[in-house]
Amino acid sequence: MSYAIPSVPSAGLRLHFNENTGGCSPAVLAALQSISATDTAFYPDYAPVTSAAERYFGVTDGWVQLTNGLDEGLHVVAQAAARGRANAAAVIVEPAFEMYAACADAAGLREIHIAPDEEFAFPLQKILDAATPEVRLINLTDPNNPTGLGIPKGAIETLAAARPDTLVLVDEAYAEFSGRTTMGPLQERYRNVLVGRTFAKAHGLAALRAGALVGHPDALAPLRRLLPPFSLNICAVRALEAAFGDRDYLDAYVSQATASRQLIYDFCGARGIRCWPSEANFVLLRLGPDAGAITAALAARGIHIRDKSSAPGCEGCVRITAGVIEHTRVCLAALEDTLASRRR
Ligand SMILES: Cc1ncc(COP(=O)(O)O)c(C=O)c1O
């Protein structure tokens, strides 16, 4: 399928939230337009869309709980981990997606932050050492945000087996780009492993809010008790059904992101800029002490990237969304200009 390249938005280029910068599938828009008056008046039936999600993920009945964005899923996981336990704690592996700390705080979990190792190597031993009996939740991201790096093979199983009474949350928000998942057989063996997914990224549904928790029904049961009965609205439900039906669109966008990542690597390689090989739809690159000023200069031109300088281990780094190839080209040309003008 050929990908209809969206033009560069006049309001600027949003390359700072890891969104789908090309927008959702046209099938999603058609589904939204076909919502009827009674559709909006009745509470939604989640059974068909949940079955469609189970088919999409390749898991059996009862293994998927849809949520109002993955953020809602992160909140209920933290609440379930904290529930009924004094002094419960959550492990957060830095640099980490900021919501883990926010959810731990909201749930009353003590936060144990694991500092990054050299070059962001996965700190398996440090996590094992930190995971005392009070630790009820270990937050992992695969591939990680903001580094884009994957968790090494076997590490999740090692953690799940070593701490069977601790929830191990594997946030796979970017799994469509990595093509890997922890779902399925490992979760059958280790019921403490939960996988989080979002439809905000590759599927382009960020504004509609749809995510999922995937795990053995026994693992999901305590979380389900914490969720409101009608978390997703009808727009999210119809959009998801349509998105699952348009695999070509998803594949075409993932190809765009893959090619964009390569453009960023090539840009960095030619200029001696350190960047990390990413399995997600963004790349982290080290611009040095001027990272903040460069981010601001690009923003003034309507190109928004994320200054990650204040994240642990990310001093001098920015994160750039790798989506539509044309958008990446525009961003890199502006970055080139900005770097040149700062050298003058
Ligand atoms: C690692 C990670 N998890 C979860 C989310 C949030 O997903 P959602 O928009 O579905 O709440 C994000 C969004 O940036 C993310 O980067």
The ligand as a Gaussian input file, in Angstrom:
#p B3LYP/6-31G(d) Opt

LIG

0 1
 C        6.105000       4.171000      27.712000
 C        4.763000       4.797000      27.610000
 N        3.725000       4.204000      28.220000
 C        2.488000       4.733000      28.152000
 C        2.240000       5.885000      27.445000
 C        0.868000       6.492000      27.466000
 O       -0.001000       5.868000      26.607000
 P       -1.493000       6.425000      26.462000
 O       -1.449000       7.635000      25.594000
 O       -2.247000       5.287000      25.867000
 O       -1.999000       6.759000      27.839000
 C        3.288000       6.525000      26.792000
 C        3.059000       7.797000      26.058000
 O        3.937000       8.540000      25.763000
 C        4.581000       5.971000      26.888000
 O        5.636000       6.548000      26.310000

